[in-house]
Amino acid sequence: MHVIIPARYASTRLPGKPLLDIAGKPMIRHVVERAHEAGAKTVTVATDDERIHNACKQFGAAVVMTSARHGSGTERLAEAIQKLGIGPDEIVVNVQGDEPLMSPALVRQVSDALAAHTDAVVATVGTPIRDDVELRNPNVVKVVFDANGYALYFSRAPIPFPRDGGSPPAHRHLGLYAYRAGYVAKYVGLAPSPYEQAEQLEQLRVLWHGGHIAVHITDQAPPAGVDSPEDLERVRKYFSK
């Protein structure tokens, strides 16, 4: 397993987010440390910003410069895989650079899920929804999967829909992905699907083009990443303990 951490300096609510201080370390360093704790063969930050590049070098992290013109983190991931020469059959886990509380065990588990599902090209994570408000929240992405653990669909809508009321076996999708390295370059060359465009969910492109996504279910969802000043304070308080 290799871990690649896409990290951009630009952020509407938190400019320079990967370099913000948390307990005396830049945020990106915490993410790198979590990835190493997962037992990754290599951990590399992929960035388009010299400030992030230089900060990573200062604390000894592997880092690769990528184009500033990428439209998505997956495109940045594809360039990093190519520059690092990672073999097409190796597994790459994409960990976001704003998740300093990511569970190392979960990183390992999503990699193991892809290794176990040999005909899948991607693996991701779901966790049970036990709250009707969460089920109906369009900002919470839901996933349904088959008896063998392969994703059937992802949606912002409540799926499955409880026609007769009650509490269906619903699952929230967590945005942690493991890929077969060779598939990433193929993915960025695929046309977007109409469902992807309607839902604004990139993973639907994989299903549209016939790829299989393995879904690992966990009861231990990691805390949310850092997207706002309030999130930053929450994470700082966590580390201060």
C-alpha positions in Angstrom: 0.0 0.0 0.0 1.1 3.5 -0.9 -0.5 6.7 0.4 -0.7 9.9 -1.6 -1.9 13.0 0.1 -3.2 15.7 -2.3 -2.7 19.2 -0.7 -3.6 22.6 -2.1 -2.8 26.0 -0.6 -6.0 27.7 -1.9 -9.1 27.4 0.3 -12.1 29.8 0.4 -12.6 29.5 4.2 -9.1 28.6 5.4 -6.3 29.9 3.0 -3.1 27.9 3.5 -5.0 25.2 5.3 -2.4 22.4 5.1 0.1 24.7 6.8 -2.1 25.8 9.7 -0.6 25.1 13.1 -2.1 22.3 15.2 -0.2 21.5 18.4 3.0 23.0 17.1 2.9 21.2 13.7 1.5 22.1 10.3 -1.7 20.2 9.6 -0.2 18.3 6.7 2.4 16.8 9.1 -0.3 15.3 11.2 -1.8 13.7 8.1 1.5 12.3 7.0 2.1 10.8 10.5 -1.3 9.1 10.4 -0.5 7.6 7.0 2.9 6.2 8.3 1.1 4.7 11.3 -1.1 2.8 8.9 2.0 0.9 7.7 2.1 2.4 4.2 5.1 1.4 2.1 5.5 5.0 0.9 3.7 8.2 2.0 3.9 11.2 -0.4 2.3 14.6 -0.4 1.2 15.8 -3.9 1.0 19.6 -4.1 1.0 22.5 -6.6 2.4 25.0 -4.1 6.0 25.7 -3.2 5.1 26.7 0.4 3.6 23.3 1.0 6.5 21.6 -0.8 9.1 23.5 1.3 7.2 22.8 4.6 7.1 19.1 3.8 10.8 19.0 3.0 11.5 20.7 6.4 9.9 18.0 8.4 11.3 15.2 6.2 8.2 14.2 4.2 8.3 12.9 0.7 6.6 15.4 -1.6 6.1 15.7 -5.4 5.1 18.9 -7.3 2.1 18.6 -9.5 0.3 20.9 -12.0 -1.8 23.8 -10.8 -4.3 23.2 -13.6 -5.9 20.0 -12.3 -9.6 20.1 -11.9 -9.8 17.4 -9.2 -7.8 15.7 -6.6 -8.0 12.5 -8.7 -6.2 14.2 -11.6 -3.5 15.3 -9.1 -3.3 11.7 -7.8 -2.9 10.4 -11.4 0.1 12.7 -12.0 1.7 11.8 -8.7 1.4 8.1 -9.4 3.0 8.6 -12.8 5.9 10.7 -11.4 6.5 8.2 -8.6 6.5 5.2 -10.9 4.1 3.2 -8.9 3.2 -0.1 -10.6 -0.2 -0.5 -12.1 -1.2 -3.4 -9.8 -0.2 -1.7 -6.6 -2.7 -0.2 -4.3 -2.8 3.6 -3.6 -4.8 5.1 -0.8 -5.8 8.8 -1.3 -5.9 10.5 2.1 -7.1 14.2 2.0 -4.6 16.7 3.4 -7.2 18.2 5.8 -7.8 15.1 7.8 -5.4 15.2 10.7 -7.6 12.8 12.7 -7.8 10.1 10.0 -7.7 6.6 11.6 -4.6 4.7 10.5 -6.5 1.5 11.0 -9.2 2.7 8.5 -6.5 3.5 5.9 -5.2 0.0 6.2 -8.7 -1.5 6.1 -9.7 0.2 2.9 -6.5 -1.0 1.3 -7.2 -4.5 2.5 -10.7 -4.3 1.1 -9.4 -3.6 -2.3 -6.8 -6.4 -2.1 -9.6 -8.8 -1.1 -11.9 -7.8 -3.9 -9.7 -8.8 -6.8 -12.2 -7.6 -9.5 -12.7 -4.2 -8.0 -10.7 -1.1 -9.2 -11.6 1.1 -6.2 -12.5 0.5 -2.6 -14.1 3.0 -0.2 -15.8 3.2 3.2 -19.3 3.3 4.5 -20.7 3.6 8.0 -24.2 3.0 9.3 -26.7 5.9 9.5 -28.8 5.8 12.6 -30.4 9.2 12.3 -33.3 10.1 10.0 -32.1 13.7 9.7 -28.7 12.5 8.5 -30.4 10.1 6.0 -32.3 13.0 4.4 -29.4 15.5 4.5 -28.2 16.1 0.9 -24.7 17.0 2.2 -24.5 13.4 3.6 -23.6 11.1 0.7 -25.3 7.7 0.9 -24.1 4.4 -0.5 -26.0 1.1 -1.2 -24.2 -2.1 -2.0 -24.8 -5.7 -3.0 -24.5 -9.0 -1.1 -20.8 -9.2 -2.1 -19.9 -5.7 -0.8 -19.8 -3.9 -4.2 -21.4 -0.5 -4.5 -24.6 -0.3 -6.4 -25.1 3.5 -6.2 -24.1 6.6 -4.4 -26.5 9.5 -3.8 -27.3 12.7 -1.9 -30.9 11.5 -1.7 -32.1 9.1 1.0 -31.3 5.6 -0.3 -32.8 3.2 0.2 -36.0 5.2 0.6 -38.3 3.9 3.4 -41.6 3.8 1.4 -43.5 2.3 4.3 -41.7 4.3 7.0 -39.3 2.8 9.5 -35.5 2.8 9.5 -33.9 1.2 6.5 -30.3 -0.2 6.6 -28.8 3.0 5.3 -25.1 3.8 5.1 -23.1 7.1 4.9 -20.3 7.2 2.4 -16.9 8.3 3.8 -14.6 9.9 1.2 -11.6 7.6 1.7 -10.5 5.7 -1.4 -8.1 3.0 -2.3 -7.3 2.6 -6.0 -5.4 0.1 -8.2 -2.7 2.5 -9.4 -3.2 1.6 -13.1 -6.9 2.4 -13.0 -6.4 6.1 -11.9 -4.9 7.1 -15.2 -7.7 5.4 -17.0 -10.3 7.0 -14.8 -9.2 10.6 -15.6 -9.6 9.8 -19.3 -13.2 8.6 -18.9 -16.1 10.9 -19.8 -18.1 12.1 -16.8 -21.4 10.3 -16.4 -24.8 12.1 -16.3 -25.4 10.8 -12.8 -22.1 12.1 -11.7 -22.9 15.6 -13.0 -26.4 15.6 -11.5 -25.3 14.4 -8.0 -21.8 16.1 -8.2 -20.2 12.8 -7.1 -17.1 11.7 -9.0 -17.3 8.1 -7.9 -20.4 7.6 -10.1 -18.1 7.8 -13.1 -16.5 4.5 -12.0 -19.9 2.7 -11.9 -21.2 4.3 -15.1 -18.2 2.9 -17.0 -18.6 -0.6 -15.5 -15.9 -0.5 -12.8 -16.5 -2.2 -9.4 -16.2 -0.3 -6.1 -15.7 -2.4 -3.0 -17.3 -0.9 0.1 -15.7 -1.5 3.5 -18.2 -1.0 6.4 -16.9 0.4 9.7 -18.7 1.4 12.9 -15.8 3.7 13.8 -16.0 6.6 11.5 -13.2 9.1 11.8 -14.0 12.7 12.9 -14.7 15.1 10.1 -11.9 16.9 8.3 -11.0 20.6 8.7 -13.2 22.8 6.4 -13.9 25.8 8.7 -12.4 27.8 11.5 -14.8 25.9 13.8 -13.4 22.6 12.6 -9.8 23.9 13.2 -10.6 24.8 16.8 -12.2 21.4 17.4 -9.1 19.6 16.1 -6.8 21.9 18.1 -8.7 21.1 21.3 -8.4 17.4 20.5 -4.6 17.6 20.3 -4.4 19.8 23.3 -5.7 17.0 25.4 
